[in-house]
Amino acid sequence: MLRIVILGTGNLAKHLYDAFIKARDVDVVQVVGRNREDLQQFSGHATISNDFDAIADADVYLVAVKDDAIGEVSKYLSNKKGLVAHTSGAMGLNAIQTTNKGVFYPLQTFTKGKAVDFSNIPICMEAEEKDSLETLRTLATSISENVHYIDSDQRKKLHLAAVFVNNFTNYLYHVGEELCLEEGLSFELLKPLILETANKVQIMSPTEAQTGPARRNDVKSMGNHLELLNKEEHSTLYKLLSQAIKQAHEEEL
């Protein structure tokens, strides 16, 4: 039975907590955070505390806090024997200020109140010691069937890729919604298209799946689109993305 302590009370901390309390051979012994009110959501299956000087003994300490707080929080664990692992995609292994350190990064977007199925979420793990890596593997496989060893440099680039396919894409959904609302149209009309686009990249590469006026260099259609855009930032974005798509497929034109 792996005994774990979760440090942090944000979205990721809560999703990890919800997953681990259902996992076999994992015992969430404590959740530690600064905000007393936020801690209450963890009180059902673990001891809660806002005292970082009274952290329980455990096999693994998961530091699920903002990137710039990882170093500070990990210092409270310098006298602990267990493995200390942060959950960030953007920070290297050495962000942890203890000897026995690791990374336990679930590659997914997490939103408050929106449940996720951890069984197919990629867990990206890293550690310096073989025993520590095996501990992380045991912890990861308790909730996911999609576990990988990925080092700090690879993980940083992977996190950057995730920003493009998730955060930036979601902003484009926002722009699409604005354009619909300008004409009194429902964003629901675009959802089948969004789903088909996502489904296509499950069976082919994004390069093969690319369609649209920029790929076929339909100058007239692109010009008509630009005339319809009322915001400068939308025009700039349209031109930038269209040019990038054209360059990516220039050999086909």
C-alpha positions in Angstrom: 0.0 0.0 0.0 1.5 3.3 -1.1 0.9 6.1 1.3 0.7 9.5 -0.4 0.3 13.1 0.7 -1.0 15.7 -1.8 0.2 19.3 -1.3 -2.1 21.8 -3.0 -5.8 22.4 -3.3 -6.3 23.5 -6.9 -8.0 21.7 -9.8 -5.3 19.2 -10.4 -4.9 18.4 -6.7 -8.7 17.7 -6.5 -8.7 15.5 -9.6 -5.7 13.5 -8.3 -7.4 13.1 -5.0 -10.6 11.9 -6.5 -8.7 9.3 -8.6 -6.4 8.0 -5.9 -9.1 7.5 -3.3 -10.7 5.0 -5.7 -7.4 3.3 -6.5 -6.4 0.0 -5.0 -3.1 -0.1 -3.0 -3.0 3.7 -2.6 -3.8 5.5 0.7 -4.2 9.3 0.6 -3.2 10.0 4.2 -3.2 13.8 4.0 -3.9 16.8 1.9 -2.0 20.0 2.8 -2.8 23.5 1.6 -2.9 27.1 2.8 -6.6 27.8 2.2 -8.8 26.3 5.0 -12.0 26.7 2.9 -10.5 24.9 -0.1 -9.2 22.1 2.1 -12.7 21.1 3.1 -13.4 19.4 -0.2 -10.7 16.9 0.7 -11.9 16.1 4.2 -14.0 13.0 3.3 -11.2 10.5 2.8 -8.0 12.1 4.2 -6.6 14.2 7.0 -6.4 17.8 6.0 -4.0 20.5 7.3 -2.9 24.0 6.5 0.3 23.6 8.6 3.3 22.9 6.4 5.4 22.1 9.4 3.1 19.2 10.3 3.2 17.1 7.1 2.5 13.4 7.7 5.1 10.7 6.8 4.4 9.0 3.4 6.0 7.1 0.6 5.2 9.8 -2.0 4.5 13.5 -1.7 2.8 15.0 -4.8 3.4 18.7 -5.0 0.4 20.0 -7.0 0.8 23.7 -6.8 1.6 26.6 -9.1 4.9 26.3 -10.9 6.5 29.2 -9.1 5.6 27.7 -5.7 7.1 24.2 -6.3 10.5 25.0 -4.9 9.2 26.8 -1.8 6.7 24.0 -1.0 9.2 21.2 -1.6 11.6 22.7 1.0 9.1 21.8 3.7 9.8 18.1 2.8 13.6 18.2 3.0 13.5 16.1 6.2 11.1 13.4 4.7 12.3 10.0 3.5 9.6 9.7 0.9 9.8 10.6 -2.8 8.8 14.2 -3.6 7.3 14.7 -7.1 5.8 17.8 -8.7 3.0 17.6 -11.2 4.1 20.3 -13.7 4.6 19.9 -17.4 6.7 23.1 -17.7 9.1 22.6 -14.8 12.2 20.4 -14.8 13.1 17.8 -12.2 15.3 20.1 -10.3 12.5 22.4 -9.4 12.1 20.0 -6.4 14.4 21.1 -3.6 15.0 17.7 -2.0 17.3 14.7 -2.7 14.7 12.1 -3.6 12.8 13.9 -6.4 10.6 13.0 -9.3 7.9 14.3 -11.7 4.3 12.9 -12.0 2.7 14.9 -14.8 -0.8 14.0 -16.0 -1.1 15.3 -19.6 -4.7 16.6 -19.6 -6.8 19.7 -19.1 -8.5 19.9 -15.7 -11.5 22.1 -15.0 -13.2 22.4 -11.6 -16.4 20.3 -11.4 -15.6 18.4 -14.7 -14.8 14.8 -14.0 -12.2 13.0 -16.1 -11.4 9.4 -16.7 -7.8 8.9 -15.6 -7.5 5.4 -17.1 -6.5 6.8 -20.5 -4.7 10.0 -19.4 -1.0 9.9 -20.2 1.1 10.0 -17.0 4.6 11.3 -17.7 7.0 10.4 -15.0 10.7 11.1 -14.3 13.1 10.3 -11.4 16.8 10.1 -10.9 16.8 6.8 -8.9 15.6 3.5 -10.3 13.6 2.7 -7.1 12.0 6.1 -7.2 11.0 5.6 -10.9 9.4 2.2 -10.0 7.5 3.8 -7.1 6.1 6.4 -9.6 5.3 3.7 -12.1 3.3 1.8 -9.4 1.5 5.0 -8.4 0.7 5.9 -12.0 -0.5 2.5 -13.1 -2.9 2.5 -10.1 -5.0 5.1 -12.0 -3.9 5.0 -15.6 -3.1 2.5 -18.3 -1.1 5.1 -20.3 2.2 5.6 -18.4 5.5 6.9 -19.9 9.0 7.8 -18.9 9.7 11.3 -20.3 12.6 13.4 -19.2 12.6 17.1 -18.4 13.5 18.4 -21.8 11.0 16.2 -23.6 8.3 17.1 -21.1 8.8 20.9 -21.5 8.4 20.5 -25.3 5.4 18.2 -24.8 3.8 20.8 -22.5 4.4 23.5 -25.2 2.7 21.2 -27.8 -0.2 20.8 -25.4 -0.6 24.6 -25.2 -0.9 24.7 -28.9 -3.5 21.8 -29.2 -5.5 22.7 -26.2 -5.2 26.3 -24.9 -4.7 28.0 -28.3 -7.4 25.8 -29.9 -9.8 26.6 -27.2 -9.2 30.3 -27.8 -10.1 29.7 -31.5 -13.3 28.2 -30.3 -13.9 31.4 -28.4 -13.4 33.5 -31.5 -15.7 31.2 -33.5 -18.4 31.6 -30.8 -18.0 35.4 -31.0 -18.4 35.4 -34.8 -21.6 33.3 -34.4 -23.1 35.5 -31.8 -22.5 38.6 -34.0 -25.1 37.1 -36.4 -27.4 35.7 -33.7 -26.2 32.1 -34.5 -25.7 29.3 -31.9 -22.2 28.0 -31.3 -23.9 24.6 -31.3 -23.9 24.7 -35.1 -20.1 24.3 -35.0 -19.9 21.4 -32.5 -20.3 18.6 -35.1 -17.4 20.2 -37.1 -15.3 20.4 -33.9 -15.9 16.7 -33.2 -15.1 15.6 -36.7 -11.9 17.6 -36.7 -10.8 16.0 -33.4 -11.9 12.5 -34.7 -9.8 12.8 -37.9 -6.5 13.3 -36.0 -7.2 10.0 -34.2 -6.8 8.2 -37.5 -4.5 10.4 -39.6 -1.8 13.0 -39.1 -2.8 16.7 -38.7 -0.9 17.4 -41.9 -3.1 15.0 -43.9 -6.3 16.3 -42.1 -5.7 20.0 -43.0 -8.4 21.5 -45.2 -9.7 25.0 -45.9 -9.0 28.0 -48.1 -5.4 28.6 -46.8 -4.4 25.0 -47.7 -5.7 25.4 -51.3 -4.6 29.0 -51.5 -8.1 30.3 -52.2 -7.2 34.0 -52.2 -10.7 35.2 -53.0 -12.3 33.3 -50.0 -9.6 34.5 -47.6 -10.1 38.1 -48.8 -13.9 37.8 -48.2 -13.3 36.4 -44.7 -11.0 39.3 -43.8 -13.7 41.8 -44.8 -16.1 40.1 -42.4 -13.8 40.4 -39.4 -14.5 43.5 -37.2 -11.7 43.1 -34.7 -8.1 43.8 -35.6 -6.8 41.0 -33.4 -9.0 38.5 -35.3 -7.8 39.8 -38.6 -4.2 39.5 -37.5 -4.8 36.0 -36.2 -6.5 35.0 -39.4 -3.6 36.3 -41.6 -1.0 34.7 -39.4 -2.6 31.3 -39.3 -3.4 31.3 -43.0 0.1 32.2 -43.9 1.5 29.4 -41.7 -0.9 26.9 -43.3 0.1 28.0 -46.8 3.8 27.6 -45.9 3.2 24.2 -44.4 1.6 23.0 -47.6 3.4 25.1 -50.2 4.7 22.1 -52.1 1.1 21.0 -52.8 0.1 24.4 -54.3 
